[in-house]
């Protein structure tokens, strides 16, 4: 029978949770010194599970906006642009970029902002074509428009198969 040690060894997850602000490599080194074998993927998996469960985890990075309202240390040009309010004039963003040592153009600012906005007027997605295409088909009543929209959403092949099943039921 093996001897019981006076001090129980912590589990891998306990080691990971005990160092919430440490990098994965630091945690792996600490676990190795305790006689545990860890991988970086294990560290990330435990942190993801804890995050889903709402447990406190690794401290988040500070916001790119300082308390004074000016951006600091952005990770990219795009992040720098997005750190400003969308109604900030592009010229001011370019000037602030110049002061921060980031080369920007107004056109680039406009492009980043355009790509950040959702496309389409009604939230995008598959339903964005609904009424327009239903009207193009010639659907006049609300029910016909709904039917045409549903048929386009599920696809022509599936809609045709469903209509054939309805025809068969009606003929019975």
Phi and psi in degrees as GROMACS dihedral restraints (atoms count N, CA, C in turn):
[ dihedral_restraints ]
;  ai    aj    ak    al  type     phi  dphi    fc
    3     4     5     6     1   -69.8    20    10
    4     5     6     7     1   150.8    20    10
    6     7     8     9     1   -72.7    20    10
    7     8     9    10     1   142.4    20    10
    9    10    11    12     1   -89.5    20    10
   10    11    12    13     1   131.4    20    10
   12    13    14    15     1   -78.4    20    10
   13    14    15    16     1   150.7    20    10
   15    16    17    18     1   -65.9    20    10
   16    17    18    19     1   -32.4    20    10
   18    19    20    21     1  -113.5    20    10
   19    20    21    22     1   114.5    20    10
   21    22    23    24     1   -67.8    20    10
   22    23    24    25     1   141.9    20    10
   24    25    26    27     1   -77.6    20    10
   25    26    27    28     1   139.2    20    10
   27    28    29    30     1   -71.0    20    10
   28    29    30    31     1   158.1    20    10
   30    31    32    33     1   -77.3    20    10
   31    32    33    34     1   166.1    20    10
   33    34    35    36     1   -59.7    20    10
   34    35    36    37     1   -43.1    20    10
   36    37    38    39     1   -64.4    20    10
   37    38    39    40     1   -36.9    20    10
   39    40    41    42     1   -63.2    20    10
   40    41    42    43     1   -40.5    20    10
   42    43    44    45     1   -62.7    20    10
   43    44    45    46     1   -43.7    20    10
   45    46    47    48     1   -64.1    20    10
   46    47    48    49     1   -44.6    20    10
   48    49    50    51     1   -71.1    20    10
   49    50    51    52     1   -23.5    20    10
   51    52    53    54     1   -75.2    20    10
   52    53    54    55     1   -14.2    20    10
   54    55    56    57     1  -125.3    20    10
   55    56    57    58     1    67.1    20    10
   57    58    59    60     1   -66.0    20    10
   58    59    60    61     1   -25.5    20    10
   60    61    62    63     1  -101.7    20    10
   61    62    63    64     1     1.1    20    10
   63    64    65    66     1   -84.2    20    10
   64    65    66    67     1   155.6    20    10
   66    67    68    69     1   -76.5    20    10
   67    68    69    70     1   164.9    20    10
   69    70    71    72     1   -60.8    20    10
   70    71    72    73     1   -39.7    20    10
   72    73    74    75     1   -66.2    20    10
   73    74    75    76     1   -37.7    20    10
   75    76    77    78     1   -64.1    20    10
   76    77    78    79     1   -40.0    20    10
   78    79    80    81     1   -66.3    20    10
   79    80    81    82     1   -40.8    20    10
   81    82    83    84     1   -62.8    20    10
   82    83    84    85     1   -41.6    20    10
   84    85    86    87     1   -62.7    20    10
   85    86    87    88     1   -43.8    20    10
   87    88    89    90     1   -63.0    20    10
   88    89    90    91     1   -43.3    20    10
   90    91    92    93     1   -64.5    20    10
   91    92    93    94     1   -38.9    20    10
   93    94    95    96     1   -62.2    20    10
   94    95    96    97     1   -39.0    20    10
   96    97    98    99     1   -67.7    20    10
   97    98    99   100     1   -22.8    20    10
   99   100   101   102     1   -92.2    20    10
  100   101   102   103     1     0.7    20    10
  102   103   104   105     1    86.3    20    10
  103   104   105   106     1    18.9    20    10
  105   106   107   108     1  -108.3    20    10
  106   107   108   109     1   146.3    20    10
  108   109   110   111     1  -106.5    20    10
  109   110   111   112     1   118.2    20    10
  111   112   113   114     1  -124.1    20    10
  112   113   114   115     1   155.5    20    10
  114   115   116   117     1  -120.2    20    10
  115   116   117   118     1   161.2    20    10
  117   118   119   120     1   -62.0    20    10
  118   119   120   121     1   -37.2    20    10
  120   121   122   123     1   -62.2    20    10
  121   122   123   124     1   -36.4    20    10
  123   124   125   126     1   -64.2    20    10
  124   125   126   127     1   -41.4    20    10
  126   127   128   129     1   -60.1    20    10
  127   128   129   130     1   -48.0    20    10
  129   130   131   132     1   -64.9    20    10
  130   131   132   133     1   -37.0    20    10
  132   133   134   135     1   -66.6    20    10
  133   134   135   136     1   -44.8    20    10
  135   136   137   138     1   -62.9    20    10
  136   137   138   139     1   -42.0    20    10
  138   139   140   141     1   -64.7    20    10
  139   140   141   142     1   -38.3    20    10
  141   142   143   144     1   -65.8    20    10
  142   143   144   145     1   -42.0    20    10
  144   145   146   147     1   -63.1    20    10
  145   146   147   148     1   -45.2    20    10
  147   148   149   150     1   -62.0    20    10
  148   149   150   151     1   -37.8    20    10
  150   151   152   153     1   -64.5    20    10
  151   152   153   154     1   -42.5    20    10
  153   154   155   156     1   -64.0    20    10
  154   155   156   157     1   -37.2    20    10
  156   157   158   159     1   -78.8    20    10
  157   158   159   160     1    -8.5    20    10
  159   160   161   162     1    84.6    20    10
  160   161   162   163     1    15.0    20    10
  162   163   164   165     1   -76.8    20    10
  163   164   165   166     1   150.0    20    10
  165   166   167   168     1   -66.3    20    10
  166   167   168   169     1   136.2    20    10
  168   169   170   171     1  -131.2    20    10
  169   170   171   172     1  -145.8    20    10
  171   172   173   174     1   -61.3    20    10
  172   173   174   175     1   137.8    20    10
  174   175   176   177     1   -65.4    20    10
  175   176   177   178     1   136.7    20    10
  177   178   179   180     1   -76.0    20    10
  178   179   180   181     1   160.0    20    10
  180   181   182   183     1   -72.0    20    10
  181   182   183   184     1   149.8    20    10
  183   184   185   186     1   -66.2    20    10
  184   185   186   187     1   154.8    20    10
  186   187   188   189     1   -62.9    20    10
  187   188   189   190     1   146.7    20    10
  189   190   191   192     1   -70.2    20    10
  190   191   192   193     1    -4.8    20    10
  192   193   194   195     1  -102.7    20    10
  193   194   195   196     1   125.9    20    10
  195   196   197   198     1   -78.4    20    10
  196   197   198   199     1   164.6    20    10
  198   199   200   201     1   -56.5    20    10
  199   200   201   202     1   -27.2    20    10
  201   202   203   204     1   -76.4    20    10
  202   203   204   205     1    -9.3    20    10
  204   205   206   207     1    97.8    20    10
  205   206   207   208     1    -2.9    20    10
  207   208   209   210     1   -97.9    20    10
  208   209   210   211     1   141.8    20    10
  210   211   212   213     1   -67.4    20    10
  211   212   213   214     1   148.7    20    10
  213   214   215   216     1  -136.5    20    10
  214   215   216   217     1   139.2    20    10
  216   217   218   219     1    42.4    20    10
  217   218   219   220     1    60.1    20    10
  219   220   221   222     1   -71.5    20    10
  220   221   222   223     1   154.5    20    10
  222   223   224   225     1   -82.7    20    10
  223   224   225   226     1   -17.1    20    10
  225   226   227   228     1  -158.2    20    10
  226   227   228   229     1   170.5    20    10
  228   229   230   231     1   -62.1    20    10
  229   230   231   232     1   -41.3    20    10
  231   232   233   234     1   -62.0    20    10
  232   233   234   235     1   -44.4    20    10
  234   235   236   237     1   -63.3    20    10
  235   236   237   238     1   -37.6    20    10
  237   238   239   240     1   -61.0    20    10
  238   239   240   241     1   -46.5    20    10
  240   241   242   243     1   -64.6    20    10
  241   242   243   244     1   -42.6    20    10
  243   244   245   246     1   -71.3    20    10
  244   245   246   247     1   -14.8    20    10
  246   247   248   249     1   -73.9    20    10
  247   248   249   250     1   -13.4    20    10
  249   250   251   252     1   -93.4    20    10
  250   251   252   253     1   154.7    20    10
  252   253   254   255     1   -63.4    20    10
  253   254   255   256     1   148.7    20    10
  255   256   257   258     1   -67.3    20    10
  256   257   258   259     1   -18.8    20    10
  258   259   260   261     1   -91.9    20    10
  259   260   261   262     1     2.6    20    10
  261   262   263   264     1   -69.7    20    10
  262   263   264   265     1   129.6    20    10
  264   265   266   267     1   -58.2    20    10
  265   266   267   268     1   142.6    20    10
  267   268   269   270     1   -59.3    20    10
  268   269   270   271     1   -35.4    20    10
  270   271   272   273     1   -61.9    20    10
  271   272   273   274     1   -39.0    20    10
  273   274   275   276     1   -67.5    20    10
  274   275   276   277     1   -37.4    20    10
  276   277   278   279     1   -65.0    20    10
  277   278   279   280     1   -42.3    20    10
  279   280   281   282     1   -63.1    20    10
  280   281   282   283     1   -42.8    20    10
  282   283   284   285     1   -63.5    20    10
  283   284   285   286     1   -43.4    20    10
  285   286   287   288     1   -64.7    20    10
  286   287   288   289     1   -35.8    20    10
  288   289   290   291     1   -64.9    20    10
  289   290   291   292     1   -40.0    20    10
  291   292   293   294     1   -61.9    20    10
  292   293   294   295     1   -42.0    20    10
  294   295   296   297     1   -65.5    20    10
  295   296   297   298     1   -33.1    20    10
  297   298   299   300     1   -86.5    20    10
  298   299   300   301     1    -0.6    20    10
  300   301   302   303     1    82.4    20    10
  301   302   303   304     1    23.6    20    10
  303   304   305   306     1  -113.0    20    10
  304   305   306   307     1   126.0    20    10
  306   307   308   309     1   -87.4    20    10
  307   308   309   310     1   117.6    20    10
  309   310   311   312     1  -132.3    20    10
  310   311   312   313     1   160.0    20    10
  312   313   314   315     1  -123.9    20    10
  313   314   315   316     1   159.2    20    10
  315   316   317   318     1   -59.8    20    10
  316   317   318   319     1   -40.6    20    10
  318   319   320   321     1   -60.1    20    10
  319   320   321   322     1   -40.0    20    10
  321   322   323   324     1   -65.6    20    10
  322   323   324   325     1   -39.8    20    10
  324   325   326   327     1   -61.9    20    10
  325   326   327   328     1   -46.1    20    10
  327   328   329   330     1   -61.3    20    10
  328   329   330   331     1   -40.8    20    10
  330   331   332   333     1   -65.6    20    10
  331   332   333   334     1   -44.5    20    10
  333   334   335   336     1   -62.4    20    10
  334   335   336   337     1   -42.3    20    10
  336   337   338   339     1   -67.5    20    10
  337   338   339   340     1   -37.1    20    10
  339   340   341   342     1   -66.0    20    10
  340   341   342   343     1   -39.4    20    10
  342   343   344   345     1   -73.6    20    10
  343   344   345   346     1   -22.0    20    10
  345   346   347   348     1   -77.4    20    10
  346   347   348   349     1   -24.9    20    10
  348   349   350   351     1   -80.3    20    10
  349   350   351   352     1   143.9    20    10
  351   352   353   354     1   -66.5    20    10
  352   353   354   355     1   140.2    20    10
  354   355   356   357     1   -79.5    20    10
  355   356   357   358     1   147.9    20    10
  357   358   359   360     1    87.0    20    10
  358   359   360   361     1   157.4    20    10
  360   361   362   363     1   -87.0    20    10
  361   362   363   364     1   -21.7    20    10
  363   364   365   366     1  -113.3    20    10
  364   365   366   367     1    33.8    20    10
  366   367   368   369     1    94.3    20    10
  367   368   369   370     1    -1.5    20    10
  369   370   371   372     1    70.5    20    10
  370   371   372   373     1  -161.1    20    10
  372   373   374   375     1    85.5    20    10
  373   374   375   376     1  -171.7    20    10
  375   376   377   378     1   -72.0    20    10
  376   377   378   379     1   -25.4    20    10
  378   379   380   381     1   -80.5    20    10
  379   380   381   382     1    -3.0    20    10
  381   382   383   384     1   -65.7    20    10
  382   383   384   385     1   -19.8    20    10
  384   385   386   387     1   -96.2    20    10
  385   386   387   388     1    -7.0    20    10
  387   388   389   390     1   -39.4    20    10
  388   389   390   391     1   -76.6    20    10
  390   391   392   393     1   -69.2    20    10
  391   392   393   394     1   -35.3    20    10
  393   394   395   396     1   -62.2    20    10
  394   395   396   397     1   -48.1    20    10
  396   397   398   399     1   -73.0    20    10
  397   398   399   400     1   -33.2    20    10
  399   400   401   402     1   -62.3    20    10
  400   401   402   403     1   -39.4    20    10
  402   403   404   405     1   -68.8    20    10
  403   404   405   406     1   -36.3    20    10
  405   406   407   408     1   -66.2    20    10
  406   407   408   409     1   -31.3    20    10
  408   409   410   411     1   -71.5    20    10
  409   410   411   412     1   -26.6    20    10
  411   412   413   414     1   109.2    20    10
  412   413   414   415     1    13.3    20    10
  414   415   416   417     1   -68.6    20    10
  415   416   417   418     1   128.5    20    10
  417   418   419   420     1  -104.6    20    10
  418   419   420   421     1   -46.0    20    10
  420   421   422   423     1   -85.9    20    10
  421   422   423   424     1   167.2    20    10
  423   424   425   426     1   -62.0    20    10
  424   425   426   427     1   -39.2    20    10
  426   427   428   429     1   -65.7    20    10
  427   428   429   430     1   -41.3    20    10
  429   430   431   432     1   -65.0    20    10
  430   431   432   433     1   -39.8    20    10
  432   433   434   435     1   -64.5    20    10
  433   434   435   436     1   -43.9    20    10
  435   436   437   438     1   -61.4    20    10
  436   437   438   439     1   -41.9    20    10
  438   439   440   441     1   -63.5    20    10
  439   440   441   442     1   -46.2    20    10
  441   442   443   444     1   -64.0    20    10
  442   443   444   445     1   -39.9    20    10
  444   445   446   447     1   -63.5    20    10
  445   446   447   448     1   -45.6    20    10
  447   448   449   450     1   -63.1    20    10
  448   449   450   451     1   -41.2    20    10
  450   451   452   453     1   -62.1    20    10
  451   452   453   454     1   -39.4    20    10
  453   454   455   456     1   -71.4    20    10
  454   455   456   457     1   -32.4    20    10
  456   457   458   459     1   -70.0    20    10
  457   458   459   460     1   -40.2    20    10
  459   460   461   462     1   -86.1    20    10
  460   461   462   463     1   -14.2    20    10
  462   463   464   465     1   103.4    20    10
  463   464   465   466     1   150.5    20    10
  465   466   467   468     1   -65.9    20    10
  466   467   468   469     1   -41.4    20    10
  468   469   470   471     1   -64.4    20    10
  469   470   471   472     1   -47.8    20    10
  471   472   473   474     1   -67.0    20    10
  472   473   474   475     1   -39.1    20    10
  474   475   476   477     1   -63.9    20    10
  475   476   477   478     1   -41.5    20    10
  477   478   479   480     1   -63.1    20    10
  478   479   480   481     1   -42.5    20    10
  480   481   482   483     1   -63.2    20    10
  481   482   483   484     1   -41.5    20    10
  483   484   485   486     1   -65.4    20    10
  484   485   486   487     1   -40.0    20    10
  486   487   488   489     1   -64.4    20    10
  487   488   489   490     1   -36.9    20    10
  489   490   491   492     1   -65.9    20    10
  490   491   492   493     1   -38.5    20    10
  492   493   494   495     1   -64.5    20    10
  493   494   495   496     1   -38.3    20    10
  495   496   497   498     1   -64.4    20    10
  496   497   498   499     1   -43.3    20    10
  498   499   500   501     1   -58.5    20    10
  499   500   501   502     1   -44.5    20    10
  501   502   503   504     1   -62.1    20    10
  502   503   504   505     1   -41.1    20    10
  504   505   506   507     1   -64.3    20    10
  505   506   507   508     1   -38.9    20    10
  507   508   509   510     1   -69.4    20    10
  508   509   510   511     1   -32.2    20    10
  510   511   512   513     1   -76.7    20    10
  511   512   513   514     1   -18.1    20    10
